[in-house]
Amino acid sequence: MMKLLFLFTALILSATAYAEEANDTTFNVKDKKIVVDVQDSKTIVKVYDKNGYEFTKTREMEYVDGQEVEQIYVGSPLVPTEVMQNLKFRPYLPTIWYGYNFMGNKKCSDNGDGIYSRRSKSFEIGITPWSFALPFNKSNTFGLIGGVQLAWVHMCFDKNYAASMQGDMLNFTKLDQKASGNNMNYGILRIPVMLSYQLDYSSYCINVGFSGEMRTNGSYRFSPAAGSSAPSVPDGLKLNRFGLNFDFSMCIAGIYFGTSIGLTPVYKTTTGAKAFYTSTHIGINLAEFINLCKGCKKKK
C-alpha cells in the first residue's frame, strides 16, 4: 500500500513539474519540446530542453484577434539576442574597391591650377582587411562602423611640368616639351569611423563620418618626351604624412558606393598652393554578396 502511495505521489509531482494543461499542444523539434497554450485571447509559447528545463524567454509572444503584436525570440540566456534573431549590425565596408580620384587646389575641387595635377588616368585600389560594427539600439538599425583599410594611389601630374622638392614643398618647373609620363604612386593606411543607418539588416545602409589616414612618400615616375633630355628629378616626393577626410557611402546588396573628400592637403607647393585629394569609388563586400547569393538559392 505504501509503495502505491509513493508511486502515486511521484506521478503527481512529475506531472506538476513537466506537464501542461490538457488543452496545451506539445510537439518536439530536434532536441527541444515546444508547448503552445491559449489563454483567453493570448497565445503563449514555452520551450523546454530534453531534460524538461524551461528556456529563458527574452520576450513574450502574444496573438490578439489573429494579429501578431510582438515577436518573440526564445533561446538560452547564454546566447546573445542578436544571434538568436539573426539581425546583426554589419560594418558594410568594401572588401575590395576601385576609385577614380583627382587633386584640386581647394577642398572637393578638381581645379589643378598651382598644383599641376591631372585627372585622366588617376585612380586608387584598396582592401579592407578588418572592420567592426557597434550598434546603438536593440533593433540594430543605427550605430558606429569602422575598420582598417589599405590603398594604393596612382596620381598623375600635368605633363608640361616636372616636379622636384624644395624642403618639404613641391616645386614644378615648366618643360620645353610635353613629357610622355608624369605621375607618382603612394600607399595609404586609412581608418574610417562612420555613423551607419541600416534600413534592411542584410542589404542596405547609409554611412557618414570621417577617416584618418597615414601616407607613404610618393614614388615619382617621370618620362621625358621622345628625343629630349630628362631634367633632374627626384625618385620620391615628400607628402604630408597624416591626413583627415570626410566620408560618405552606401551599400546595396553587397555593392558599395562611396566618396572621400580630403580636409587636409596631401602636399604644398613652393607657390603656397595646397593639393586636396578627392576620390569616388565602387567596391564589393564579399561576405554580404555571398550571403545574398545563398539567400537567393534558398528561395528557388
Backbone as JSON, one array per atom type, in Angstrom:
{
  "sequence": "MMKLLFLFTALILSATAYAEEANDTTFNVKDKKIVVDVQDSKTIVKVYDKNGYEFTKTREMEYVDGQEVEQIYVGSPLVPTEVMQNLKFRPYLPTIWYGYNFMGNKKCSDNGDGIYSRRSKSFEIGITPWSFALPFNKSNTFGLIGGVQLAWVHMCFDKNYAASMQGDMLNFTKLDQKASGNNMNYGILRIPVMLSYQLDYSSYCINVGFSGEMRTNGSYRFSPAAGSSAPSVPDGLKLNRFGLNFDFSMCIAGIYFGTSIGLTPVYKTTTGAKAFYTSTHIGINLAEFINLCKGCKKKK",
  "N": [[0.83, -1.21, 0.0], [1.95, 1.24, 0.82], [3.9, 1.5, -1.13], [2.36, 1.91, -3.42], [1.17, 4.35, -2.74], [3.43, 5.98, -2.62], [4.31, 5.84, -5.29], [2.13, 7.03, -6.56], [2.27, 9.61, -5.53], [4.72, 10.45, -6.61], [4.11, 10.46, -9.32], [2.27, 12.54, -9.41], [3.87, 14.77, -8.68], [5.71, 14.75, -10.81], [4.01, 15.27, -12.94], [3.22, 17.81, -12.28], [5.6, 19.25, -12.53], [6.42, 18.98, -15.23], [4.31, 18.66, -17.05], [1.79, 20.2, -19.05], [-1.36, 21.94, -19.28], [-4.34, 20.14, -20.2], [-5.32, 21.14, -22.5], [-3.13, 22.12, -23.8], [-0.84, 22.2, -26.57], [1.68, 20.1, -27.6], [4.79, 19.66, -29.14], [7.72, 18.2, -30.62], [10.85, 19.45, -31.62], [13.74, 18.69, -33.05], [15.96, 18.53, -30.42], [14.34, 19.81, -28.62], [11.4, 20.62, -26.72], [8.36, 22.04, -27.52], [5.75, 23.91, -26.25], [2.49, 24.97, -26.7], [0.07, 27.19, -25.62], [-3.22, 28.43, -25.08], [-4.61, 31.2, -23.69], [-7.34, 32.86, -22.84], [-7.44, 35.44, -25.08], [-4.83, 35.24, -25.76], [-1.85, 33.77, -27.05], [0.45, 31.56, -25.79], [3.79, 30.6, -25.76], [6.08, 28.11, -24.84], [9.36, 26.82, -24.3], [11.26, 23.9, -23.86], [14.16, 22.06, -22.79], [15.63, 18.77, -23.48], [15.67, 17.62, -20.99], [13.63, 18.69, -19.64], [13.86, 21.26, -18.63], [12.95, 24.66, -18.58], [13.49, 27.07, -21.14], [14.89, 30.36, -20.9], [12.9, 33.17, -21.57], [13.22, 35.81, -23.82], [11.4, 37.66, -24.72], [7.8, 37.98, -24.7], [5.38, 36.2, -26.59], [2.46, 37.16, -28.17], [-0.74, 36.74, -29.56], [-3.36, 38.53, -30.81], [-6.63, 38.53, -31.79], [-5.84, 37.25, -34.11], [-3.69, 38.74, -35.04], [-0.28, 39.46, -34.91], [1.25, 40.98, -32.2], [3.63, 41.35, -30.92], [6.89, 40.18, -31.41], [8.58, 37.14, -30.61], [11.68, 35.81, -29.45], [13.13, 32.97, -28.55], [15.45, 31.36, -26.46], [18.55, 30.06, -25.14], [19.75, 31.77, -22.23], [22.42, 32.27, -22.39], [23.03, 32.77, -24.96], [23.5, 35.45, -27.16], [21.01, 37.93, -27.84], [20.94, 39.12, -30.45], [22.13, 37.16, -31.98], [20.35, 35.04, -31.85], [18.18, 36.18, -33.11], [19.21, 36.69, -35.56], [19.65, 39.16, -36.64], [21.89, 41.11, -37.39], [24.09, 43.84, -36.78], [25.99, 45.28, -39.21], [29.28, 45.98, -40.59], [29.62, 46.76, -43.3], [31.66, 47.82, -44.96], [33.73, 48.03, -47.92], [35.13, 45.03, -49.16], [36.97, 44.97, -51.19], [37.94, 47.59, -53.43], [37.67, 49.98, -56.16], [38.77, 53.16, -57.15], [38.1, 56.38, -58.58], [40.1, 59.18, -58.76], [41.19, 62.56, -57.94], [43.15, 65.56, -57.71], [42.81, 68.8, -56.23], [43.02, 72.4, -55.95], [41.49, 73.33, -53.96], [39.21, 72.25, -51.37], [37.31, 69.45, -52.3], [37.5, 69.98, -55.05], [38.37, 70.0, -58.53], [40.17, 71.61, -59.72], [43.24, 72.17, -61.0], [45.04, 74.25, -60.95], [48.09, 75.67, -60.07], [48.83, 73.47, -58.55], [49.28, 71.58, -60.38], [48.08, 69.13, -61.14], [46.61, 66.23, -62.75], [43.66, 64.92, -64.05], [43.01, 62.72, -65.69], [43.46, 59.22, -65.97], [44.15, 58.87, -63.3], [43.86, 57.01, -60.3], [42.73, 54.78, -57.63], [43.19, 51.78, -55.72], [41.99, 49.46, -53.3], [41.77, 47.59, -50.15], [39.9, 46.17, -47.43], [41.01, 44.86, -44.68], [40.13, 44.47, -42.07], [37.29, 45.09, -40.01], [34.69, 46.66, -38.01], [31.58, 46.76, -36.14], [29.31, 48.58, -34.22], [26.36, 48.57, -32.64], [23.84, 51.0, -31.69], [21.25, 50.75, -30.85], [18.61, 48.42, -29.88], [17.28, 47.33, -32.02], [19.14, 47.18, -33.96], [19.62, 49.01, -36.07], [20.95, 51.4, -36.16], [24.14, 52.79, -35.63], [27.7, 52.59, -35.02], [30.32, 52.21, -37.33], [33.43, 50.93, -38.59], [36.92, 50.51, -39.53], [40.0, 49.06, -40.79], [41.87, 50.07, -43.53], [43.69, 49.52, -46.56], [45.28, 51.19, -49.15], [46.3, 51.83, -52.53], [47.58, 54.4, -54.42], [47.48, 55.97, -57.56], [48.58, 58.79, -58.96], [48.35, 61.39, -61.3], [50.34, 63.93, -62.9], [50.45, 67.2, -64.46], [51.68, 67.09, -67.7], [53.25, 69.04, -68.73], [54.93, 70.01, -66.84], [57.63, 69.42, -64.61], [58.24, 67.78, -61.53], [59.87, 68.58, -58.42], [61.7, 68.67, -55.29], [61.74, 71.17, -52.79], [62.87, 71.66, -49.84], [60.28, 70.85, -47.68], [58.34, 71.13, -49.56], [56.71, 70.9, -52.78], [58.09, 71.65, -55.94], [57.46, 72.92, -59.14], [58.57, 72.78, -62.47], [58.52, 74.38, -65.6], [58.35, 72.66, -68.7], [60.11, 72.33, -71.84], [59.17, 70.6, -73.78], [56.32, 68.5, -73.88], [56.08, 66.01, -71.47], [56.27, 62.42, -71.72], [55.39, 60.82, -69.72], [54.23, 61.37, -66.4], [53.87, 61.06, -63.22], [52.94, 59.89, -59.88], [53.15, 57.34, -57.32], [51.7, 56.18, -54.32], [51.23, 54.82, -50.99], [48.51, 54.16, -48.67], [47.39, 54.02, -45.33], [44.37, 53.73, -43.99], [41.83, 54.71, -41.71], [38.6, 54.49, -41.31], [35.79, 55.87, -39.55], [32.47, 55.79, -39.0], [29.05, 56.89, -38.75], [26.28, 54.76, -39.07], [23.3, 54.01, -40.74], [21.09, 51.51, -41.03], [18.77, 50.29, -43.04], [17.76, 47.89, -43.92], [18.5, 44.7, -42.72], [20.26, 43.12, -44.11], [20.98, 44.1, -46.61], [21.11, 46.9, -47.16], [22.42, 50.14, -46.5], [23.36, 53.38, -45.13], [26.12, 55.46, -44.74], [28.03, 57.85, -42.89], [30.75, 59.93, -42.04], [34.1, 60.23, -40.79], [37.55, 59.81, -41.8], [40.8, 58.96, -40.83], [44.12, 59.09, -42.09], [47.3, 57.66, -42.96], [50.16, 58.31, -44.86], [52.53, 57.05, -47.26], [55.61, 58.34, -48.67], [55.61, 59.78, -51.98], [56.28, 57.82, -54.84], [58.07, 58.85, -57.47], [57.48, 59.02, -60.94], [58.8, 59.81, -63.91], [58.89, 60.47, -67.35], [60.65, 61.72, -70.03], [59.91, 63.65, -73.03], [60.06, 62.06, -76.25], [63.28, 61.92, -77.62], [64.17, 64.09, -76.22], [66.16, 65.46, -73.54], [66.22, 64.28, -70.16], [65.12, 66.18, -67.38], [66.62, 66.96, -64.2], [65.25, 65.07, -61.83], [63.7, 63.97, -58.74], [63.65, 60.7, -57.15], [61.66, 60.29, -55.35], [58.8, 61.95, -53.83], [58.09, 64.09, -51.21], [55.37, 63.77, -49.11], [52.62, 65.07, -47.15], [52.45, 63.48, -44.07], [50.21, 62.68, -42.53], [46.6, 62.71, -42.72], [43.17, 63.91, -42.97], [39.86, 62.99, -43.72], [36.54, 63.56, -45.06], [33.9, 61.29, -45.21], [31.45, 59.62, -47.14], [29.08, 57.11, -47.8], [27.28, 54.31, -49.28], [25.69, 51.11, -49.21], [24.39, 48.59, -51.18], [22.9, 45.58, -51.42], [25.39, 44.31, -51.07], [27.01, 45.72, -52.83], [29.13, 48.44, -52.99], [29.18, 51.99, -52.76], [30.91, 55.03, -52.69], [32.39, 58.11, -51.43], [35.28, 60.07, -50.78], [36.48, 62.88, -49.26], [39.13, 65.02, -49.07], [40.16, 66.81, -46.23], [42.41, 67.93, -45.35], [45.56, 68.99, -46.79], [47.38, 67.05, -49.26], [49.87, 67.68, -50.27], [52.04, 70.61, -50.4], [52.87, 73.37, -52.44], [55.72, 75.33, -53.59], [54.75, 77.78, -54.27], [52.76, 78.24, -52.54], [50.32, 77.02, -52.98], [47.91, 74.49, -52.19], [47.31, 70.99, -52.25], [44.42, 69.13, -52.43], [42.84, 66.04, -51.87], [40.45, 64.04, -53.57], [38.18, 61.34, -53.88], [36.12, 59.08, -55.62], [34.49, 56.03, -55.35], [33.86, 52.53, -56.09], [32.91, 49.4, -54.87], [32.95, 46.05, -53.46], [31.37, 44.17, -50.95], [32.33, 41.22, -49.97], [31.39, 39.25, -48.15], [28.69, 40.01, -47.63], [27.69, 39.9, -50.22], [28.0, 37.2, -50.88], [26.32, 36.03, -48.94], [23.89, 37.07, -49.81], [23.64, 35.81, -52.31], [23.44, 33.15, -51.46], [21.02, 33.31, -50.08], [19.28, 33.83, -52.2], [19.43, 31.41, -53.62], [18.24, 29.66, -51.79], [15.61, 30.49, -51.89], [14.74, 29.57, -54.31]],
  "CA": [[0.0, 0.0, 0.0], [2.85, 2.38, 0.88], [4.55, 1.62, -2.43], [1.39, 2.51, -4.34], [1.03, 5.74, -2.36], [4.67, 6.66, -3.03], [4.28, 5.93, -6.75], [1.09, 8.0, -6.92], [2.79, 10.95, -5.2], [5.76, 10.77, -7.59], [3.46, 10.78, -10.6], [1.67, 13.88, -9.31], [4.96, 15.75, -8.73], [6.23, 14.77, -12.17], [3.03, 15.96, -13.8], [3.25, 19.24, -11.93], [6.85, 19.86, -13.0], [6.67, 18.93, -16.67], [3.12, 18.6, -17.91], [0.98, 21.39, -19.22], [-2.78, 21.66, -19.22], [-4.8, 19.18, -21.21], [-5.58, 21.86, -23.74], [-1.87, 22.51, -24.42], [-0.35, 21.42, -27.71], [3.11, 19.87, -27.43], [5.47, 18.97, -30.23], [9.16, 18.16, -30.49], [11.67, 19.9, -32.73], [15.1, 18.25, -32.72], [16.09, 18.14, -29.02], [13.56, 20.74, -27.81], [9.95, 20.44, -26.64], [7.67, 23.31, -27.61], [4.39, 23.8, -25.73], [1.67, 26.11, -27.07], [-1.12, 27.28, -24.78], [-4.1, 29.55, -25.38], [-5.25, 31.74, -22.51], [-8.23, 33.92, -23.33], [-7.11, 35.81, -26.47], [-3.4, 35.22, -25.91], [-1.18, 32.51, -27.35], [1.69, 31.51, -25.02], [4.71, 29.55, -26.23], [7.19, 27.79, -23.94], [10.32, 25.9, -24.89], [12.0, 23.13, -22.87], [15.18, 21.17, -23.33], [15.27, 17.36, -23.39], [15.56, 17.25, -19.58], [12.45, 19.32, -19.09], [14.12, 22.59, -18.1], [12.39, 25.69, -19.46], [14.4, 28.1, -21.61], [14.54, 31.73, -20.54], [12.29, 33.92, -22.67], [13.66, 37.21, -23.92], [10.17, 38.42, -24.85], [6.59, 37.16, -24.75], [4.66, 36.23, -27.86], [1.03, 37.24, -28.0], [-1.54, 36.93, -30.76], [-4.66, 39.07, -30.47], [-7.51, 38.57, -32.96], [-5.14, 36.76, -35.29], [-2.62, 39.64, -35.44], [0.87, 39.41, -34.02], [1.51, 42.3, -31.64], [5.03, 41.43, -30.54], [7.59, 38.98, -31.85], [9.38, 36.52, -29.56], [12.85, 35.02, -29.79], [13.35, 32.16, -27.37], [16.69, 30.6, -26.51], [19.32, 30.02, -23.91], [20.19, 33.1, -21.81], [23.84, 32.43, -22.69], [23.16, 33.12, -26.37], [23.09, 36.84, -27.37], [19.73, 38.1, -28.54], [21.12, 39.4, -31.87], [22.45, 35.92, -32.67], [19.11, 34.27, -31.97], [17.29, 36.83, -34.06], [19.91, 36.78, -36.84], [19.57, 40.53, -37.12], [23.18, 41.63, -36.96], [24.53, 45.14, -37.26], [27.16, 44.93, -40.01], [30.13, 47.13, -40.94], [29.32, 47.15, -44.68], [32.77, 48.42, -45.69], [34.05, 47.19, -49.07], [36.26, 44.12, -49.05], [37.9, 45.48, -52.2], [37.3, 48.66, -54.19], [38.41, 50.75, -57.16], [38.32, 54.54, -57.07], [38.56, 57.43, -59.5], [40.49, 60.27, -57.88], [41.78, 63.77, -58.52], [43.63, 66.59, -56.79], [42.34, 70.15, -56.5], [43.64, 73.42, -55.1], [40.54, 73.58, -52.88], [38.51, 71.05, -50.94], [36.28, 68.94, -53.22], [37.66, 70.68, -56.32], [39.27, 69.36, -59.49], [40.96, 72.68, -60.33], [44.64, 71.87, -60.78], [45.9, 75.44, -61.06], [49.04, 75.86, -58.99], [49.31, 72.19, -58.01], [49.69, 70.87, -61.59], [47.57, 67.76, -61.16], [45.92, 65.81, -63.98], [42.6, 63.98, -63.67], [42.95, 61.5, -66.51], [44.24, 58.03, -65.6], [44.43, 58.79, -61.86], [42.95, 56.05, -59.68], [43.2, 54.09, -56.43], [42.6, 50.48, -55.41], [42.17, 49.21, -51.88], [41.13, 46.47, -49.48], [39.57, 46.34, -46.01], [41.32, 43.59, -44.02], [39.46, 44.34, -40.76], [36.23, 46.07, -39.78], [33.88, 46.43, -36.83], [30.27, 47.4, -36.11], [28.82, 48.75, -32.86], [25.0, 49.12, -32.69], [23.41, 51.88, -30.61], [19.9, 50.41, -30.42], [18.31, 46.99, -29.85], [16.8, 46.88, -33.33], [20.31, 47.06, -34.83], [19.46, 49.83, -37.28], [21.77, 52.61, -36.1], [25.33, 52.57, -34.82], [29.02, 53.04, -35.46], [31.1, 51.22, -38.06], [34.78, 51.38, -38.9], [37.82, 49.43, -39.92], [41.35, 49.37, -41.25], [41.92, 49.93, -44.98], [44.96, 49.73, -47.23], [45.02, 51.66, -50.51], [47.42, 52.19, -53.4], [47.11, 55.53, -55.22], [48.23, 56.38, -58.74], [48.19, 60.17, -59.2], [49.03, 61.94, -62.47], [50.64, 65.36, -62.93], [50.47, 67.88, -65.75], [52.86, 66.67, -68.44], [54.04, 70.21, -69.12], [55.74, 70.44, -65.7], [58.36, 68.39, -63.86], [58.22, 68.03, -60.09], [61.07, 68.39, -57.61], [61.49, 69.04, -53.89], [62.45, 72.27, -52.13], [62.49, 71.48, -48.44], [59.11, 69.97, -47.55], [57.34, 71.54, -50.53], [56.94, 70.52, -54.17], [58.35, 72.71, -56.9], [57.18, 72.47, -60.51], [59.33, 73.52, -63.48], [57.94, 74.31, -66.93], [59.16, 71.89, -69.65], [60.09, 72.79, -73.23], [58.32, 69.66, -74.5], [55.44, 67.74, -73.0], [56.63, 64.71, -71.07], [55.46, 61.27, -72.11], [54.83, 60.26, -68.49], [54.48, 62.22, -65.25], [52.94, 60.61, -62.17], [53.52, 59.33, -58.66], [52.39, 56.31, -56.63], [51.95, 56.13, -52.88], [50.35, 53.95, -50.23], [47.72, 54.78, -47.6], [46.72, 53.28, -44.26], [43.2, 54.58, -43.71], [40.96, 54.2, -40.64], [37.32, 55.19, -41.32], [34.84, 55.71, -38.45], [31.27, 56.43, -39.53], [27.72, 56.54, -38.28], [25.62, 53.95, -40.09], [21.86, 53.76, -40.62], [20.84, 50.32, -41.82], [17.33, 50.15, -43.22], [17.49, 46.45, -44.02], [19.6, 44.09, -41.98], [21.15, 42.3, -44.93], [21.26, 44.55, -47.96], [21.12, 48.33, -47.46], [22.83, 51.04, -45.41], [23.92, 54.69, -45.46], [27.17, 55.76, -43.78], [28.63, 59.17, -42.99], [31.71, 60.1, -40.96], [35.44, 60.73, -41.1], [38.63, 58.82, -41.82], [42.17, 59.43, -40.71], [44.99, 58.28, -42.92], [48.75, 57.85, -42.91], [50.65, 58.1, -46.23], [53.95, 56.93, -47.58], [56.03, 59.34, -49.64], [55.27, 59.42, -53.35], [57.32, 57.31, -55.75], [57.9, 59.7, -58.65], [57.75, 58.39, -62.23], [58.84, 60.84, -64.95], [59.48, 60.06, -68.63], [60.7, 62.92, -70.9], [59.42, 63.47, -74.41], [60.99, 61.31, -77.1], [64.33, 62.71, -78.23], [64.59, 65.2, -75.35], [66.91, 65.04, -72.36], [65.41, 64.31, -68.95], [65.59, 67.1, -66.36], [66.98, 66.32, -62.93], [64.05, 64.88, -60.99], [63.94, 63.04, -57.64], [62.96, 59.41, -57.19], [60.49, 60.36, -54.47], [58.25, 63.25, -53.45], [57.66, 64.06, -49.81], [53.97, 64.14, -48.92], [52.2, 65.2, -45.75], [52.34, 62.11, -43.57], [48.88, 62.37, -42.0], [45.5, 63.44, -43.33], [41.81, 63.7, -42.46], [38.88, 63.04, -44.81], [35.11, 63.38, -44.83], [33.47, 60.12, -45.98], [30.03, 59.28, -47.29], [28.96, 55.88, -48.6], [26.1, 53.47, -49.14], [25.88, 49.73, -49.66], [23.14, 47.98, -51.63], [23.09, 44.17, -51.8], [26.81, 43.98, -51.11], [27.73, 46.62, -53.72], [29.49, 49.63, -52.2], [29.43, 53.24, -53.45], [31.34, 55.99, -51.69], [33.27, 59.21, -51.8], [36.14, 60.53, -49.71], [36.89, 64.26, -49.56], [40.24, 65.42, -48.2], [40.01, 68.06, -45.48], [43.77, 68.44, -45.17], [46.27, 68.83, -48.07], [48.35, 65.98, -49.45], [51.17, 68.36, -50.37], [52.01, 72.05, -50.59], [53.88, 73.79, -53.41], [56.54, 76.49, -53.23], [53.96, 78.99, -54.51], [51.75, 78.34, -51.48], [49.11, 76.26, -53.32], [47.74, 73.23, -51.47], [46.63, 69.95, -53.05], [43.44, 68.36, -51.67], [42.53, 64.79, -52.55], [39.06, 63.59, -53.59], [38.05, 60.04, -54.54], [34.83, 58.39, -55.67], [34.85, 54.63, -55.55], [32.88, 51.46, -56.09], [33.53, 48.18, -54.37], [32.06, 44.95, -53.13], [31.54, 43.5, -49.67], [32.22, 39.83, -50.39], [30.56, 38.49, -47.22], [27.28, 40.33, -47.88], [27.33, 39.44, -51.55], [27.86, 35.73, -50.81], [25.09, 35.75, -48.19], [22.76, 37.39, -50.68], [23.54, 34.73, -53.3], [22.93, 31.96, -50.77], [19.6, 33.52, -49.81], [18.54, 33.69, -53.47], [19.37, 29.99, -53.95], [17.28, 29.0, -50.9], [14.25, 30.85, -52.28], [14.36, 28.87, -55.52]],
  "C": [[0.87, 1.26, 0.0], [3.56, 2.6, -0.45], [3.64, 2.29, -3.44], [1.22, 4.01, -4.06], [2.24, 6.56, -2.8], [4.71, 6.86, -4.55], [3.29, 6.97, -7.21], [1.57, 9.43, -6.67], [3.85, 11.39, -6.21], [5.17, 11.15, -8.93], [2.85, 12.18, -10.57], [2.74, 14.96, -9.39], [5.54, 15.87, -10.13], [5.3, 15.52, -13.1], [3.02, 17.45, -13.54], [4.46, 19.94, -12.51], [6.92, 19.98, -14.5], [5.43, 19.03, -17.54], [2.43, 19.94, -17.97], [-0.49, 20.99, -19.13], [-3.2, 20.76, -20.37], [-5.04, 19.86, -22.54], [-4.31, 22.31, -24.44], [-1.56, 21.61, -25.61], [1.16, 21.32, -27.59], [3.66, 19.17, -28.66], [6.97, 19.14, -30.05], [9.85, 18.61, -31.77], [13.12, 19.64, -32.36], [15.15, 17.85, -31.25], [15.32, 19.07, -28.09], [12.08, 20.39, -27.86], [9.29, 21.8, -26.61], [6.21, 23.11, -27.21], [3.64, 25.09, -26.04], [0.38, 26.08, -26.26], [-1.91, 28.52, -25.17], [-4.8, 29.96, -24.1], [-6.03, 32.97, -22.91], [-7.89, 34.22, -24.79], [-5.62, 35.76, -26.74], [-2.9, 33.82, -26.24], [0.2, 32.54, -26.69], [2.52, 30.33, -25.5], [5.82, 29.38, -25.21], [8.08, 26.73, -24.59], [11.12, 25.24, -23.77], [13.11, 22.34, -23.56], [14.77, 19.72, -23.09], [15.14, 16.87, -21.95], [14.39, 17.93, -18.88], [12.67, 20.7, -18.5], [13.66, 23.65, -19.09], [13.46, 26.7, -19.85], [13.92, 29.47, -21.15], [14.0, 32.47, -21.75], [12.8, 35.35, -22.66], [12.46, 38.15, -24.1], [8.99, 37.45, -24.89], [5.94, 37.29, -26.11], [3.16, 36.24, -27.57], [0.36, 37.43, -29.35], [-2.92, 37.39, -30.32], [-5.48, 39.21, -31.75], [-6.77, 38.22, -34.24], [-4.01, 37.64, -35.75], [-1.5, 39.59, -34.42], [1.17, 40.82, -33.52], [2.95, 42.45, -31.18], [5.7, 40.11, -30.87], [8.5, 38.47, -30.75], [10.58, 35.81, -30.16], [13.26, 34.29, -28.53], [14.64, 31.39, -27.52], [17.38, 30.6, -25.18], [19.75, 31.43, -23.52], [21.66, 33.34, -22.08], [24.07, 32.85, -24.13], [22.69, 34.55, -26.57], [21.82, 36.94, -28.18], [19.91, 38.32, -30.03], [21.49, 38.16, -32.65], [21.2, 35.1, -32.89], [18.21, 34.87, -33.03], [17.89, 36.88, -35.46], [19.73, 38.15, -37.48], [20.83, 41.26, -36.65], [23.44, 43.02, -37.56], [25.89, 44.93, -37.92], [27.98, 46.16, -40.39], [29.93, 47.63, -42.37], [30.44, 47.9, -45.4], [33.18, 47.5, -46.83], [35.25, 46.28, -48.78], [37.37, 44.55, -50.01], [37.19, 46.56, -53.0], [38.27, 49.27, -55.2], [37.86, 52.17, -57.12], [38.9, 55.42, -58.16], [38.88, 58.65, -58.66], [41.07, 61.46, -58.65], [42.23, 64.68, -57.38], [43.06, 67.95, -57.2], [43.01, 71.14, -55.55], [42.71, 73.91, -54.0], [39.87, 72.26, -52.51], [37.4, 70.71, -51.93], [36.3, 69.68, -54.56], [38.59, 69.87, -57.21], [40.12, 70.39, -60.23], [42.43, 72.46, -59.99], [45.58, 73.05, -60.88], [46.8, 75.56, -59.83], [49.56, 74.58, -58.36], [49.66, 71.22, -59.14], [49.3, 69.38, -61.59], [46.84, 67.49, -62.48], [44.91, 64.72, -63.63], [42.68, 62.67, -64.43], [43.94, 60.45, -66.01], [44.68, 57.99, -64.14], [43.41, 57.86, -61.21], [43.55, 55.53, -58.37], [42.52, 52.73, -56.34], [42.88, 50.2, -53.95], [41.44, 48.0, -51.38], [40.84, 46.87, -48.04], [39.84, 45.02, -45.3], [40.6, 43.38, -42.7], [38.43, 45.44, -40.61], [35.45, 45.7, -38.52], [32.55, 47.16, -36.96], [29.76, 47.43, -34.68], [27.43, 49.37, -32.89], [24.7, 49.99, -31.48], [22.01, 51.55, -30.1], [19.66, 48.9, -30.55], [17.85, 46.46, -31.2], [17.93, 46.78, -34.35], [20.15, 47.81, -36.16], [20.37, 51.05, -37.3], [22.96, 52.35, -35.18], [26.58, 53.11, -35.47], [29.73, 51.91, -36.18], [32.49, 51.8, -38.35], [35.66, 50.22, -39.29], [39.21, 49.95, -40.24], [41.42, 49.09, -42.75], [43.32, 50.22, -45.49], [44.67, 50.1, -48.68], [46.33, 52.0, -51.21], [46.91, 53.23, -54.38], [48.06, 55.8, -56.38], [47.73, 57.77, -59.13], [49.02, 60.78, -60.32], [49.21, 63.45, -62.34], [50.54, 65.89, -64.37], [51.79, 67.55, -66.47], [53.72, 67.84, -68.93], [54.98, 70.68, -68.01], [56.41, 69.23, -65.06], [58.4, 68.77, -62.39], [59.58, 67.8, -59.46], [60.75, 68.84, -56.2], [62.34, 70.25, -53.52], [62.03, 72.25, -50.67], [61.37, 70.46, -48.34], [58.04, 70.28, -48.58], [57.73, 71.09, -51.94], [57.13, 71.75, -55.03], [58.14, 72.17, -58.3], [57.87, 73.39, -61.51], [58.71, 73.29, -64.85], [58.89, 73.59, -67.89], [59.06, 72.52, -71.05], [59.18, 71.91, -74.08], [57.5, 68.85, -73.49], [56.04, 66.36, -72.71], [55.7, 63.58, -71.52], [54.82, 60.6, -70.89], [55.19, 61.12, -67.29], [53.47, 61.87, -64.15], [53.69, 60.16, -60.93], [52.58, 58.27, -58.09], [52.71, 56.39, -55.15], [50.89, 55.26, -52.19], [49.68, 54.69, -49.08], [47.27, 53.71, -46.6], [45.59, 54.17, -43.77], [42.32, 53.91, -42.65], [39.65, 55.0, -40.65], [36.5, 54.87, -40.06], [33.59, 56.5, -38.84], [30.02, 56.0, -38.77], [27.0, 55.82, -39.41], [24.15, 53.77, -39.75], [21.51, 52.64, -41.57], [19.35, 50.05, -41.88], [16.92, 48.69, -43.34], [18.72, 45.73, -43.5], [20.59, 43.33, -42.86], [21.52, 42.92, -46.26], [21.43, 46.06, -48.15], [21.56, 49.15, -46.25], [23.35, 52.35, -45.99], [24.91, 55.04, -44.35], [27.72, 57.16, -43.99], [29.58, 59.35, -41.79], [33.04, 60.63, -41.47], [36.43, 59.56, -41.16], [39.96, 59.53, -41.65], [43.06, 58.54, -41.55], [46.46, 58.65, -42.71], [49.32, 57.45, -44.27], [52.14, 57.78, -46.24], [54.34, 58.14, -48.43], [55.71, 58.85, -51.04], [56.48, 58.9, -54.13], [57.12, 58.0, -57.1], [58.34, 58.98, -59.92], [57.64, 59.45, -63.33], [59.54, 60.29, -66.18], [59.48, 61.27, -69.56], [60.13, 62.6, -72.28], [60.5, 62.77, -75.23], [62.0, 62.26, -77.74], [64.81, 63.87, -77.38], [65.33, 64.64, -74.14], [66.05, 65.2, -71.12], [65.97, 65.34, -67.97], [65.95, 66.32, -65.09], [65.74, 66.26, -62.04], [64.37, 63.87, -59.89], [63.22, 61.71, -57.87], [61.69, 59.43, -56.35], [60.08, 61.78, -54.16], [57.72, 63.14, -52.02], [56.25, 64.6, -49.67], [53.7, 64.36, -47.43], [51.87, 63.82, -45.2], [50.93, 61.74, -43.13], [47.82, 63.23, -42.68], [44.17, 63.08, -42.71], [40.84, 63.89, -43.62], [37.45, 63.01, -44.27], [34.62, 62.28, -45.76], [31.96, 59.99, -45.99], [29.93, 58.04, -48.18], [27.61, 55.23, -48.39], [26.42, 52.09, -49.7], [24.52, 49.15, -49.99], [23.45, 46.57, -52.11], [24.55, 43.8, -51.97], [27.64, 44.85, -52.03], [27.89, 47.97, -53.02], [29.76, 50.82, -53.11], [29.83, 54.29, -52.41], [32.19, 57.1, -52.26], [34.05, 59.64, -50.57], [36.71, 61.89, -50.1], [37.96, 64.68, -48.56], [39.99, 66.76, -47.54], [41.36, 68.7, -45.18], [44.56, 68.15, -46.45], [47.23, 67.64, -48.06], [49.76, 66.55, -49.58], [50.94, 69.86, -50.58], [53.13, 72.43, -51.54], [54.63, 75.02, -52.92], [55.8, 77.81, -53.47], [52.88, 79.19, -53.46], [50.47, 77.59, -51.78], [49.09, 74.93, -52.57], [46.91, 72.26, -52.3], [45.73, 69.11, -52.15], [42.96, 67.18, -52.52], [41.04, 64.46, -52.46], [38.98, 62.28, -54.37], [36.6, 59.57, -54.49], [35.1, 56.94, -56.05], [33.65, 53.7, -55.52], [33.58, 50.18, -55.67], [32.5, 47.12, -54.08], [32.41, 44.42, -51.75], [31.27, 42.02, -49.92], [31.31, 39.03, -49.47], [29.08, 38.73, -47.46], [26.82, 39.81, -49.24], [27.13, 37.93, -51.57], [26.59, 35.35, -50.05], [23.85, 36.02, -49.02], [22.55, 36.29, -51.72], [22.99, 33.46, -52.68], [21.45, 32.09, -50.49], [18.76, 33.38, -51.06], [18.39, 32.22, -53.86], [18.34, 29.27, -53.08], [15.84, 29.31, -51.3], [13.79, 30.08, -53.51], [13.84, 27.46, -55.21]]
}
